[in-house]
């Protein structure tokens, strides 16, 4: 995972069958190694653009609220002060790894939230007025969205950048989305922490965000069109025509989009079976 060989790392990890026995293990040192391996596997998946797998790995850590403790990088008390005897405190402090072995927690959290955004925002757009169970999103990311609605977040925090990017993605505005995720500050403090691969990560994120914004755009605005030219989509999202065709075709084949492709005119023909936004809101009200 550290060397970017993600598929090999994933296969080795699955061969250990550790996920089935780790909860019952009494050896704390083995649990620490396991959690650090999961973290590195998640980061390796993120670097390769495997956002769903990266999200699954990192969510196991982020959902606990005890990332620092699980990675043996400090003591954390997520639910108030935890009573520990002096002996327990000393034992836990002895397990803390030296600073040069620490995994950057901001990199972990930011990677998790970006992966959650890429995975969840198109899903939310697709199921906006349908059964909410189909559009279920990550708890931590959902709390972040709720927090942004209820209170003013720190303008300079990376969480604010992710919220701006998420709202832009919901509207299919890829330029604002990319600019929010790839700010100069985030590149220096977060994305440059991928050793030797920061340029590839920036390029991967740019392309990935464009594609996801295109998917979200098709879910959100397809009801307003009879046909959409693939060339226009390619121009608006600055994507190769092959990528646009591949993305739209996948949406159609997975029955996520009621449409068909017309190769002669090079356009997407949309079948207006979906109720309009006003009709959806009226249904919700009734």
N, C-alpha and C positions, 0 to 999 in steps of 0.2 A: 504493500500500500504506500509506503514511504517513497518508493521508487516509481510510483505511477503505474504499476502493473496491476490494474484494478481487477480485471477478470480473474487473473491467477490468484490474487489475494482473496477474492470472494470465494473461489472454489476451495482454497485451503481452509478458509474459515468455516465453510459449510461442512467440510469433511470431518472437522473436529467434533461436531454435534454438541458443542459447548452450550448453545442456547437452551438445550433441553435440561441441562444438569447444573447450570451455573447458580440458579437460585437456591439450590439445595446444598451447594458447596459451603463448607465451613472455613476453608482456607481463604482468608481475606486477601492475601497477596495474589492468589489466582484470580480473584474477582477484580482486583485493580488492573492486572495485566489484560483481562478480558475487556474491561471498559475502555482501556486505552487503545486496544486493538479495534474495538467498534468505532471509536472516535476517528482513528486514522483511516479506517475503511470508508467511513462516511465522507471524510475530506478527499480521499482518493476518488470516490465516486463523483463528488462535486467537481473536481478538476477535469474529469472525463466527460462531464455533462450528463451523467446518469442521475438526474435530479430526484427521481422517485426512489431509487435505492439509497441515495445520500440522505434523503428525508427520513426514510425508514430507520436507518442506522442512527442518525443524530437525534431523532425524536425519542428514542429509548433513554438517552441521557438527559435531554433538555426537559422532558416531562417530569423528571424526578425533582428538579429544583435543587439538587445536591451535586452538581457537576464537579465542583471543586473537590469535594470529598471523595467522589467516586473515582476520580483520576489521581488521587493522592497528591493534590496540589494545595491543600489547605483544609481547614475545618469550616463547615458551613452549617448554620442553624436556620433552615428555611421557615420554620414555624415557631419562631420565638426561641428563647434560650432553652437549650437541651441540657438537662442535668447529667453531668458526667463526674465520676469520681476522679481524683487526681491520678490514680493509676491508669484509668481508661484514657484520660487526656494525654498522659505521657506516652502510652502505647500508640495512640493515633498520631501524635506529633512525630514519633520515630518513623512512621510509615511515609511521611511526606517526602516526596522526591526533591532533589536539588533543583534550583531554578532553571538551569540550562536544559533540563529534561522536560520542562513544562510545555504542555500544548496550550497555545494561546486561546483563552476562553472567549474573547471577543470574536476571533476568527470562527470558532465553533458555532457561536450563537448567530452570528451574521450569516454564515453559510446555511445554517438550518432555516432561518427565516426567509432567505432568498429562495431556497429549494421549496419551502412551503408555499411561497407566493406563486412560483411557477407552476406548482402542482394544483393549487387550490383555486386561484382566481378564474382560470378558464372553466373549472368545474362549477364554481358559483354562478358564472354567467350562463352556463348551460342549464342549470337547475334553479334559476332565480325564482320562478313562480311555481315550481313543481314540488314534489315531495322533498322536504328538507333533508331527509335521511340520505338521498342520493347525492346531495351537494355538501355533505358533511366535510368540515375542514379541520385542520390541526388545532388542538385546543390552545396551544401557546400562541399560534398565529391569530386565532380568533380573539384571544384576550388582547393581543396587541392592537387589532382593529377596533375593538370596543374601547380600549383606553384612549385611542386617538379621537374617538367621537366624544368622549366624556370630558376630557381635559386637554389642555394645551401641552404638547410635548416639547422637550428642549429642542430648539431649532437645529442645533449643531449635532444632535445625536444621530447615530446611524439608523436607529429605529424610525425616526422621523423620515429619513430618506427612503426607507423601505415602504412606509405608509404612502408617501407621495408616489412612489413607483407602482404600488398596488392599485391606487386609485386611477393612475394613468393607464395601467394595463386594462382595468375594467372598461375603459372607454376606447381601448385600441390605440391609444396614443403612444407609439413605441419610442419616439424621440424623448419625450419627458421621462418615460420609464427608464430608458438607458442612461440618460443624464443623471437621474437621481441615484441609480445604483453605482454608477462609475464616476462619482464626484472625485475631485482631486484628493480630498481628505480621506475618503474611503479607500482609494487606491493606495495611498501612503500607509494608512493605519491597518488595513485589512488585507486587500488583495495582493499587496506586495509581500505578504508573509508566506505565500506559496513559493518556496525556494526555486529559482531558476525558471519558473513557469508562469510568472505574473502576466506576461504579454499574451500567452496562449489562453490564460484564464479570462482576461479582458475580452479577447476576440470571441471565445466560446460564449461568454455571458451575453455579449452584444447580439450574436446570431440567435442564441436560445430565446432571449427576450423578444426579438423581432418575431420569431415564429409563434411564440405564445400569445403575443399581442394580436397577431393575425388570427389565431384560433378564437381568441376572445371576441375580436371584432366580428367574425362570422357568426358566432352565437348571439351576440347582442343586436346586430343590425341586419341580419339576414331577412327579417320579416318586412323590412322596408324596401326590398329590392325584388325585381322580377329576374333580372340577369345582372351579373357582375363580370366585367372583363378581367381575365387573369393578368393581362398586361398592366392594367390599372392597379391591381393589387400589388403586383411586383414593383411597380414604380412607387406607390405610396409607402410600402414597407421596406423598399430598397433591398429586396431579396431577388435571387435568381428565379426565372420563370419555372425552372424545374422544381425548386423548393416549394413554391406556391402550389404547383400542380400536385406534388406529393402530399403536402399538408392537407389540402382540400379533399383530395381523393381519400385519404385516410379517414377524415371526418365523415365522408359519405359512406364508406365501407363499414365503419363502426356504427352506422345508423344514428350518429349524433347530429347529422345535418340532413334535412330533407331537401336534397338537390341532386342534380346530375351534371355531367360535363359535356359540353358541345365542342368537339375538337375542331370542327370546321370554322366556327367563329371565335374559338379560343376563349369561351366564356363559361361561367358557372350559371346554370339555370336553376333558380330556386323555386321550389314548390310551396306555395304559401299555405301550408297546413297549420302552421303555428298560430295561435291566437295573438292578437296585437297586445302591446303593453297595457293599453286602456282596458281591453277585455280581461286580461290577467288580473289587473287591480280590482275590477268590478267583481270578478270571481272570488278574490280574496275577501272583499268587503261583505259579499253575501254569505 
